[in-house]
Amino acid sequence: MADDGRRGDEDDRGPGAAHQVFVVMECLLEKLKVLNYEEEVLAKHNMKNLSRHYFVSSPYLGSNPGEQFYMFTIIAAWLINMAGRPFTEPQEYDEPNATVSNILAELRAFGVKVDFPPSKLKSGSGEYVCLVLDRLAEEALRRKGFSFRRPKYPTETTEEESVIEDDAELTLSKVEEEMIVGVSAEEPDEEEENVMDLEALKLRTTHTEAEPSSKPDEILESTVDAAEWNLEVERVLPQLKVTIRTDNKDWRIHVDQMHQHRDGIKSSLKEAKSYLDKLQEDIGKTLEKVSSREKYINNQLEHLIQEYRSAQAKLSEAKERYQQASGGVTERTRVLAEISEELEKVKQEMEEKGSSMSDGAPVVKIKQSLTKLKQEIVQMDVRIGVVQHTLLQAKLKEKSNMTRDMHATNIPESAAGPFT
């Protein structure tokens, strides 16, 4: 995941962003193969191998969303465990929201920023499913110590053809090159390029041998026996093989190939041209028949076309009237809805007032309150009487005390004499 979960708006992304998920899925599949998911996941759960675009939401993939979501949770749990964090393997009937939340929590624990809703993962396919699995696979590979490196392509070097020399073969490629340099401007035909010019070689050999020595003064005569010469020739003859190596880089070979291809093209063209001419003639006749039949059909259906056009015009007018009428109906429907709402409010108020008028509960409450009030009045009268009685007693007692005090002040003089 190059952006660590950061995804921009659709308008800010390039035209190839819709196909980027296919590339991510292919990279994810390669990483899963490196982690040996076939034996540790697929064989364990008895599942089939993933295709290159399994988790990509595409109309060309007839996959089951439930199966994709289960496969996504199983692989995600396995990758989290491979990355070094304990994670319980989800079951098929677990709550999807809880499973997705746990996976995203582990993804945040690895330091990945998650800026998409968890509902994007519930479908089991799509861009965010591939991104989450790819990021978890990277963490698992990092934990395992594996890293992808750029391939190193070997430099192409043109190796010179090695010349194999042994006792049984004599390669005359160098001799042939020297002969080609010494040949005059009028070269032999291209068909004789691999044939050695033995006469030129013989003259060259004789010339090289005669250079160090001067001309002989007398005729040379051979002293070798003819029978021994023939025996030696028969013994050495199987070993004297001249091998001329064909150079693929020679321009003559390419010219021969060009001539062969040209002849083949000419022969094929002669055969194909007759078929093409016949096909052209048949196509021309068919086009003429089609054009004549088209004209006949147009003439026969002219009145129907006119009727169809008039019907189309009437239909467009009817559609326009219908749109105008539907606009008035919409406005009247809105007014009717407002009036119905006001009517409901009035009905509700009338029901409340009617229920309050027919209800006897307030009268009963008033009677109960009057009865209670009368009882409280009686009690207050009793208390007032008691208070008045108490007050009367107090006044009488105070009056008696005042009378006694008054009598006490009017003491006779005889009684007060001794004290004066």
Disulfide bonds with the S-S distance in Angstrom:
none
